[in-house]
């Protein structure tokens, strides 16, 4: 995880401007996560884990402008970008920590995450899902906008080919594209969607479902 932290700290300045060229259907992906982040409260208490530069929180705040949001990430440079983004908003808190190993606080009405949890190994994902369940208020929602493997090697290979074609069609030059693919091979620990759904249910979540999927990219939801 230390290698991952260093990698994201080094990418902090360029992270946001590359997102639309790395994530197919960028706006649908994040828009689905915001749609799923439901609460009857006008001022929900929200935790964004692996928050990075605060990109997901930025979209969530458009839906809940009076929410209190805690951004949690172990990459200090990424959170510094978020601090600048939300400068002047006193309802935003920042915690530099490895959420997979530390206490995440609570209780929260919504816990959300985007493109972070897939870096954890399987056992750490299972433990995290249980920790998030415990940190939520009754009726709270966990929204995870992330990545997955295909259910079979055939589909995993097809998903990878689709993403590679998407990267080639964008603005990246060949060295940049190869660097992105290298990071995927070295840092990503993608899981099958069926496994992720089962682990959420085993953690205690009800109303578990996938509300968006485009090959590798998906949004899963669980309600406490």
Helices and strands as residue ranges (DSSP letters): H 2-11, H 15-22, H 26-36, E 45-49, H 55-63, E 68-73, H 76-85, E 92-96, E 108-114, G 117-119, H 122-135, E 136-147, H 153-169, H 174-187, H 193-202, E 206-214, E 217-223
